[in-house]
Amino acid sequence: MLDRTSAKTMPVSPFVLMLRALLREDTGKPLMRFPLGAMQVEVRALGDSLWALIRREGQGGLALRLAYLAGDFQASKLASKGNEDARIAVSSALGDHNITLHGGGAALENLRVTVRFTPVADMLVPFMPRDLYPLDANDDPLGATGAVEAAQRGLNSGLLYFRIDDPGFGNVLYFQNLTAMNPYYRATRTAPDGAVGGIWPELGYLLPSPAQSGKSPSHPLPAGREVVLSDAILVFRHEAPPHERESARQFLQMLGIAYTRLEVPVTDYRDWVGRAEQTARDLDEAPEATIRHYGHRYIHPYTDAEYPDIMVQMSIVQALHDWGKWREEPHPLEAEFKAGLGRFYDKKLKTLRRYLPNVGDDKDKDAVDSWYLYHPMLNLGKLALDGDRQARKLFLGSIDYGIKAAHHFRYEWPVQYKVTDFSVITEVAGADGRGQTDVGGIYAWVMLQAFELTGDKRYLDESRAAIDAAMGLRFNINYQANLTAWGAAACMRLWRITNNQLYLEQSYVYLGSFFHNCAIWESELELAVHYRNFLGATVLQDAPYMAIYECFDSYAAFEQYLNDSGPDLDPAARMLIAEYCKYALDRAWFYYPDALPEDAIAPKQRPTNGHIDRALSFPVEDLYVDGQPAGQVGQEIYGAGSAFVFASRAFHRVEGAPFLLFCDHFLLGLDRPGEKALRFQLAGSPGRDARLSLIRAGSAGLPEFTLSAHGGKALRPRHASAGRIEYHVPADATIELLW
């Protein structure tokens, strides 16, 4: 007789109850056992599924469904290959499953489980249950209690981060390598949208299946063709964290472990210098790029569309400034675009307004998104710190209003309000019922800029107050990716200034929320085969697309974060940031219309956002992980600063040398020990690779080079042509270059 005690304490699915009953009744021998650090893994056939039971003595564990057969099956142990702990063959009326289990880790145990399936016939997939169930010390899925900290958002990484409190099994990160399932998604016309998650205690991966709306699925898995159904990586930590900062640090560490077990995609060299030069020409010459008001030249936000606004103007001005410093000569457009900045300043309110005074009646001239108030100030602050007097005057002339807004909203900003009286237009976002939760991060950075400019401790106190107010948001701190990145940078800078360890730890909360909102997989869904999305962050916490502006602005924020960090920075955080920036340099190229086939670009844009001109070197705003046509929002001229930012960070001039140096990692200083010698260190992590190129500058050919890493033997190039020589080097290497 089945024991039905305590089954009424929570709503559960039939699969939970059946697993509970099967575990209580099972007395047979397991198919196999093997150790995983302080845990034991046991593989058992239970009912209509094959399971891996992962236990720590006296502390409960997990039941991981390896295969759902919906009927009788035969499982047999095969000889392991390489470092595998187990290889299992499963035969059933459905076809053949091939399952591998591969453990690893000393400090942080981890287990990778890959399930491959070959159907016996063209197979329609109507439903598969989830695969992960917490267990108490008595193997009861209804007896374990805990909490889910983070689950997959949309088409971002297929991850689940949770803890089992009773019994004290600890922290678990479950990560699905969604890249491996691309053939399944393409065959069945499905997408893993929110596929990893669940309701306690039924968690894990829900294999996507076509919608059941009165008709059966019509896209089968082809008979005889093997596909991956699951490629799960589980990482374990035996102690649950005491607070959000430690939870975020552990998340980054565990995500770092999962990341190192992935077969990550390769990147390609991108000529961002050439792209920047073309972009500057188009900004200057294309009539669709700019418009004149009050005798000054202003930038259209989108191609020949929308009214000039201060965020757009400052984004391009600051990027051009960086480009001019890199060129060692200011670009004339910087001064031309700066000349009209004063028209955005409201002398009565003492703040920068979003629009010019003559904006059309179709706009609410008083409306401002909370982050829109501070981002132009951030870029003004950069210019001011570089000695720009006009920028300093506008920055300091606006700072008190920015503080007044922060005090009015008690550091909890709404989505949109009126600058005249702070009356709220839109209080919260529909997706999560919160306001712009990470505005405090960019506000804190702006206050630190003011502190650096003036030495006034009031600004330092404001920065601390904003960061302190956001504590407790945990993984909900991300509203917009680049704001979250600047929040992390502000925390790191606060730690350097105050020596208060709490701010270093709080930076991990911002980073954890940022990487939770990334797609750590390479999609091949629909039109996504034409571009790259790996490690891209979706623009908002609920947005369906990745955006170029947030991409390069996050890149710039992470440069500051790494510059302020040191040996105390958690290695996993360093690695993930370095990898994000590396992939940004490659991925961002595909926002440009000329890098995409014509049929991958949306034929129409939002009604107010103009059109897309493939001949112009301005990026589209939006790329989609699910392969929707790119550029549905529009061609984003204010995103054109990406080329200037990437070129000025990833390419390095060497005085007197006939070449440029490119590296897809940030460099920690350039030392010139001799006339034809260069020494520098890469800011990446051990075990990761970096791409380093020497590129001809001018008409002279490239000289002969000798390049070595960590004082070792000379390295051989991976690519060589008349104009570029490329090396692959360790991402944390100290490089010596002689020519």
N, C-alpha and C positions, 0 to 999 in steps of 0.2 A: 504494500500500500504506500502511495506517495505521502510524504510528510508535507502538509500545507501550512505549518505553523509560521507565523510572522510574514506570510506572503502578502498580507493586506496593509503593511506599514508604508508602502510606497507604490505608486503606479509602475508596473513593470510589463515588459512584453513577454509573449510566450517563450521566446528564446532564453530569457533569463531564468524563468521557472524550469524549463527543460534542462538547462545546464546545471542548475542547482540540484535537481533530482538525480541526474546522471552522475554527478560527482559524489553524491551521498550513497548511491547504490553500487558504484563501481568497485569491484574487487579483483579485477583482472590485472595481468602484468602489463607494464608499459611497453611500448615499442622500443624505447631507448631512453637513456638518461645521460646527461653530461653536466659537468660543473660549469658555472659562470661566475667566477670570483667567489664571493660569499654566498651565492645562490645556487640552486639546482634547477635544471631544465629537464622536464619529463614530457615525453611525447606519448599521447594516448589517443586511441580511437574511442569516441564516446558518441553514441547515437548516430546521427547522420553527418558527423563532422570529425575531422582530425584536429587535435588540440595540442598546443605546447603549454604546459603548466610551469610557470616561472615562480619559484617560491624562495623565501628566506626563512629559515627555521624559526617558528614562533612569531613571525611578523607578517604572515599572510603572503600575498603575491598577486599574480595575474594569470588569467586564462586567455590565451591568444588562439583564436580559431585559424588554423592553417589552411583548411579547405572545407567548404560546405558542399556536400555531395547529394543531399536530398534523397538519400536511399542507401542501399548496401554498397560497400566498397571493400577493397583489399589494399592494405598499406604494407610496404616492405622496405626494409633498410637497404640502402645501396652503399657502395664504397665511396667514402668522402674523397673530394679532390682538393688539393692545395691545403689551405688553412681552414677548410670547412669543419665544423663540429658534427654535422649530420647532413645526409642527403637521403631523401625519401621519395619513393615512387608510389603513387596512388592510382589504382585502376577502378573505374566504375562504369556504369552505363552511359555516363556523360562523356567520357574520354579519359585522358591521362593527365595527372598532375605530377609535376616534378618540383620538389620543395627542397630548398637548401637553408640551413641555419649556420650562421657564422658569428661566433662570439668574439669579444675583444675587450681591451681596456684593463688596466690595473686599478687606478684610482677611481675611475668612473666606468663600471661595467657597461657594456653595450652589446646588443644582439641585432644582427641583420637577418631578416627572414624574407626570402624571395620565393614567390609562388608562380610557377609557369604552368600553363594549361593548353593542351591540344585537344580540341573537341572532336568527337567521333563523327559528327554531322554538322552541317550548317546550323549554328545554334543561336536561338533567340534568348536574350537574357532579361527575364522579367523582374527578378529581385534576388538580392543576396543580402543576408543579415550582416550586421556589424561584427567586428572581430575581436574586441577587447573588453574584458570584464575584470574589475578588481575583485579580489578574494580576501576573506578574513582568514584567521589562523586555522579555521575548520573547513576551508575551501567553500565557503558560502558566499556567493556574490551579493546576497542581500545583507550580509553581516559587516561588510567593509564600509567605512565612512571616510569621506574626504572631500576634496573640492577641485573643480577645474579652474585653472588660472587663465588659460588661453586656448582657443580652438581656432581652426581655420576660418578665415574671413574671405568669403567669395572664392576667387580663384588664386588667392595667395597660397603660401606654403601649406601643404597638407599636414599640419602639425596639431598636436594636442599636448598641453602641458598641465599636469595635474599632480596632486599629492594624495596619498593614502595616510590618513591620520591615525585611524584605529582599525586594525593594528598598525604599528608604526613602520610600515613598509618604506615610506619616504617619498621622494620626488621621482616622477617619471616624465620623460619626454618621448612621445610617440611621433615619428616623422615618416610620412610616406614620400618616397621618391617618385613623384608624379611623372617625371620625365620618362621613366621606364614603361608607363602605361599608355603612352601616346598611341601605339598601334591599336590598343583596345578602344580608346576613345574615338579614333578615326573610323574604325570598323563599325562601331555601334552608333555613331553620330551623337555621342554624349560628351559631357564635360564635367570635371570634378569640382563643381561649384559647391562649396561648403561640405565636401564629402567627408571630411575628418572632423569629428565632434561627437555628438550624442548626448543622451540624458543618463546620468548616473543611475544604475551601474552598467548600462549598455553603451560602450564608448567605441572609439576607433574609426575605422574606414567603412563607409557605406559605398560599395562599388556602384558607380553611376549606372542607371538603367533608363531606357526611354520612358517617358511619361505614360502612365496607364490611364488613358482617358477614353475608354470605350473601344479601343482597338489595340491589337497586339503589336509589340515591337516589330519593325520591318527591316532592321539592319542587323543581320546575324554576324556572329564570329565565323569565319570560313572554316570548313572542315579541314583537319589535317595541318592547320597552320598554328604554330605555337605563339601564344601571347602571354605577357606578364599580367597577372591579375592583382598582384600586390608585391610591393618592395618596401617593407617596413623596417625602420631602424628604431630600436628602443634604447634609451640611455637611462641609467638608474643612478640615483643618489639616495643613500640610506637615511639621511636626516632631512626632514622637512624644514624649510627656512622659517626663521622667527619673525621676519618682517618683509615688506615689499622690496627693499633694497637688496637684501640677500636673495630673495626669490628671483629678482631680475638678474643678479649676477650668476646664479646657478642656471637660469634659463640660457644665458649667453654661453656659459661653459658647455652645457649639454647640447645646445644647438651647434656649437663649434665642433663637438665630437661627431655629431651626425653629419655635419658638412664635410668633415675629412673622410668620411666613408662614401661620399658620393663620387661618381665619375662626372666631374664638372665639364661643361663645354669649353672648347677652345675659343680664344679671342683672335681678332685680326688687327693688324696695325691700321690706324686711321689717320689721314692727313688733316689734322685739325688746324694746322697753320694755313694750308691752302684754303680750307673751308672758311677760316676767319677772314682771310683777305677777300674772298668772294662775297662774304656777308657784308663786310664794310663797304664794298663797291655797291652792292644792292641797296643798302641803307641810304647811301648818298644819291644814287642815280635813279632808283625805281620810284616813279610817281606814286605808286600804291603804298609806299612805306611811310611817308611823312605828309604833314599838312601844316600850313602856316596860320597862326593866330597872333594878334597883337605884335606883328612884325617879327615873330620868332618861329622857329621850326620845331614841331612836335611830332612824336612817333605815333602812328596808328597802332593800337593793340593787335589788330588782325589785318590781313591784307586788304587795304583800301576800305577799312571798316572800323567802326566804333570811335568814340571820342577819346582824345588824349587823356591820360590820367597819370598821376604822380608816381605810382608804383612802376608803371611801364617805363616812364621817362627815366627814372632813377636806375632801374635795372639795366638799361642799355648804357646809360652814362657811366655807371660804375664798371661794367664789363669793358667798355672802351678804355676806361682809365687803366685798368689792369693790362689791357692789350698794348696801350701806349707805353707803359713802363717796360713791358717785355720787349717791345720794338726799340726801346731806348729813345723814343721820340713820340710825343703826344700825337694822337690822331686828331685831325682838325674837327671831326664830328663831335668829339667830346665837348669842346668849348661851345660849339654851335648849339648843341642840345642843352647844355647847362645854362645858356644865356636866358632862357625863358622860364627857369625854375621859379623865380620870384612870383610869377603870376598864380602859382598854386597856393601861395601863402595868404592866409586870412589874418590881417593885422588885428582885427577886433577879437577873434577867438585865440589868436596866437598859436595857430597850428596850420599844418599843411592840409588842404582839402584834396579830396580824390580827383575832382574835375576842375577844369578851368572855369572862371566866372561865366563864360558865355555858353556853357553846356546846354544842349537842347532840352526842351520841355519834356521829352520822353524819358528823361533821367531825373531821379530824385537827387538834386545836387547836395543835399545834406546827409545822404545815407553813406555809411562806411562800414565795411566788414571790419571786425576788430583787428585782424592781423594786418589789414591794409593801412592802418594808422601807423604801425611800427616798422613795417618792412622798408618803406622809403627812408625812414630815419636811420635804419641800419646801414643802408648804402651811403647816406650822407655822412654817417659816422666814419665809415671807411675812408671817404675822401678827406674828411676833416683831420683824421689821424695821419693822413699823408701830406698835411699842410695846406689844404685848400681852404682859403679864408671864407669864400662865399658859402661853401658847404658847412663850415663851422658855425657861421652866423645863422643859417637856416636850421641847423641841427639844434643848437642851444636855444634858438628862438622858439622851438617847438617842444622842447623836452618837458616843460612844466605842464603843458596841456596833456601830454602823454601820461604823466604821473597823476594828474587830476582824474583822467579816465580810469586808470588802474585803481585809484582809491574809491571812485564812485562805484565801481563794480566789485570792489573788495577782492581784486585779483582773480575773479571768476567771470570772464568776459562772455557776453552773448555772441551770437553769430553776426548780428548786424544792429546798428543803432544810428541815431541822428547826432551829428557832431554839435549841433546847436544847444541841445539840452540833455543829451544822453538818454533820451527816450528810446526804448527798445523796439525795433522793427521786427526782428526775428530772434527769439531768445535761444532756442535749441535746434539742433539738427534732428531730423526725423528718424535717422538710423539708430541713434542711441539715447535720445532725450537729453543730450548735454550740449553745452555751448562750445566755443572754440577753446578746448581744454589745454592746448599747448601754446596759446598766445603768451602765457606767462614765461615760456622759455625764450621766445624772441625778445620780449620786453626785458627780460633779465640781461640778455646780451647787449641790448641798446643802452641799458643803464651802466653796464660795465664799460662801454665805449665812452659814455659821459664821464665816468669816474677816471678813466685813463686820460681824457682830455683836460679835466679840470682839477683832479685830485680831491674833489668834494666828496666826503664820506657819505653824504646823503644818498648819492646814486648807488654806492655799494650796498647800503642798507635796503634800498628799493629792490635791487637785484636779488638779495637774499630773501626778502619778503615774498617776492613772486615765486621763487623756487619753493620756498617753505609752504606756500599756500597750495601748491599742486601735489604735495605729498599725500599719499593715500589713494591716488587714482590708479595706481598699478598699471595694468596693461591697457587701460582706457585713456591714457594720457594723449595718445596720438589723435589729432584731428586732421592735420595736414602735414605730410611727410617732412617737408623742409623746415617747418616750424619746430617739429620734434627734434630734428637734427641740430638746430640752433640752440634748443634747450639743453641738449647734451653738452654742446660746446660751452654754454654759459656755466653749467655745473662744473665742468673741468676747470674753467678759468677761475671760478669762485674757490675751488679747492686750492689752486695755486696761490691765490691772493690771501686766503684766510687760514690755510693749512688745516682746515676742518675736514676730516675724513668723510664726514657725512655727505659732502657735496660730490666727492669722487664716487661714492656709492650711489648717490641719487642720479648721477649721469648714466648708470647702468639701467635705471628705470626708463629713462628716455630711449636709450639704445634698444632695450628689450622690446618696447612698444614699436619702435621703428622697424626692427627686423621681423617682428610678428606680422607687420603689414607689407612684407616683401614676398615676391613670388620666387622662391628658391627652387625653381624648376624651369626647364626650357619647353615651352609649349609648341606643339605642332598642330594645333587645332585650326582648321579652316585656313584663313589667310595668314595666320601667324607663322606659317612655314617660310614666309618671305622676310621675316625680321627676327630679332632676338629680344627676349624679355628676361633672361635669367638674372635674378637678383634685383629686378626692378621693383620699386615701391609704388603701390597705387596711390594716387594723388591725395585722396581723402580716406577716412576709415571705412567709408561705404561706397567709394567710387568704383566704377567698372573698368577704369583705364589708368594707365601710367601716363604721366605728363612730363614734358621736357623741362619746364621751368623748375619744378620740384626736384627733378633729377640733378640738374647741375648746381642748384642752390644747396642741396644736401651735400653734394661733392665739396663745395666750397666750405660749408660748415664743418665737415669732417676733416678737412685740411687744418682748420683751426684747432679742432679737438686733438688731433694727433700732435700738432706742434706744441700744445700745452701739456701733453701727457709725458710720461717718463716710464721708468722701470716698474713703477707701482701699478700701471695699467694692467688689468687682467689680460693675459695673452689671447684668450678667446675673443674679447672685445676688439683688440688690435687686429686680429686676423679677419674678423667679419667686416670691419670697416675698410681695411685694405682691399679685401675682395670686392666689396661693393664698389669702391672707387675704380678698381681695375675693370670691372665689367661695365661700369657707366661709360667709360671711354669708348668701348666697343658698341654697346647697346644703343647709345644716344645717336649714333650715326643714322639709324634707320628712321628717325623722326623727320629726316629731310626728304621731301617728295621725290627728289631725283635718285634716291637710294632705294625706292620702292617701285615695283611694277605698277603701271597705271591702274590696273584693275584691283589693286590692293588699297586704293585711295577712294574714300567716299565721294560720290558724284555731287552731293550737296552738303553744305555746312549749315550750322545754326543760322536762322534768318538774319540776325544782326552781325554776323561774324564774317561777312565777305565771302571770298572764294579762295581756292588753292591754285597757285601759279607754280607749276613744277620748275619753271626756269629761274625762280627766285630762291636764294639760299637762306630761306627762313623755314624753321621746322613746323610741322603740324603739332598741335597741342597733345594729341591723344593717340596712343597705341593700346591695343586690347589683347589681353592674355588669351581670350577665347577666340581670337582671330576675326573679330568684326572689322569692317573696313576702317582704315586709319583716317584721321582728320575730320571726323564727324563734327567736332567742335569748331575747328578752323585752323588756319595757318597762323601760328602765334609769333608775331614779330617781336614781342617782348621776350620770347624764348630764344631769340637770335643771339643773346649774350652767351649762350652755351659754347659756341665756337671760340669766343674770346677767352672764356674761363678755362676751357680744356686746353687750349693752345698755350696759355700763359702758365699753366701748372705742370703739364706733362712734357713740354718741350723746353729745353734749356740751352741758352746761348753760352758759348765758351769763348771768352775774349781772345781774339787773335787766332782762333782756330777756324779751319775751313769746313766746319761741320756743326750741325745741331745734335744735341743729345736728347733722345726720347726715352722715357720710362713710364710704364703703366702703374708704377707705385710712386708715392711721394719720396723725395730725397731728403735725407737729414744732413744738410750742409754739403757744400762743394769746396774741397780743399785743393789748392794748386801748388803742390810741392815742387814743381819744376815747370819750365817754360812749356814743355810738351808732355806734361803729366797731370793727371786728375785723380783725386780720391774722393769717394763719397760712400755713404751707407744708405741702403734702401730701408723704408719704414714698414716693410711687410713682416711676415711671420715665418718661423722655421717650418720647413716641409712644404711650403707653397712656392710656386714659380712666378717669375716676373719676366716681362718682355722688355728688352733694352735694345735700342737702335741708334746707330750713328748715321746721320743723314747729310748728304752734301748740301752745303750752303754756298751759293754763288756758282760761277762757271768752272771753277777748279775741281779736279777730281778728288775723290776721297784719298787720304794718305794711307799708309800701312798702319795697322793697329795691333797692339798687344793688350788683351783684356784678361784680367784674372780676378777671381773671387776668393775672399778670405785668405789672401796671400798664397794661394795655390798655383797650380800650373795654368798656363794660358788656355783660355777657353776657345773652342772652335765655334764659328758662327753657324746659326741655323739657316740663314738666308743671306745671300750676297748678290748685289747688283751694282750697276755703275753708280746709282744714286743712294743706296741704303744697304747697310750691313746690320743684321739682326742677331742678337744673342738671347738665349734663355738662361736666366741666372736664378739662384736662390733668392726668394723675396726679402730675406733679411741680410743679404750679403753686403760685405764691405768690398767695394769694387776699386780696382786700380786700373787706370787706362793710360797707356803710353802711345804716342804717335810720332 
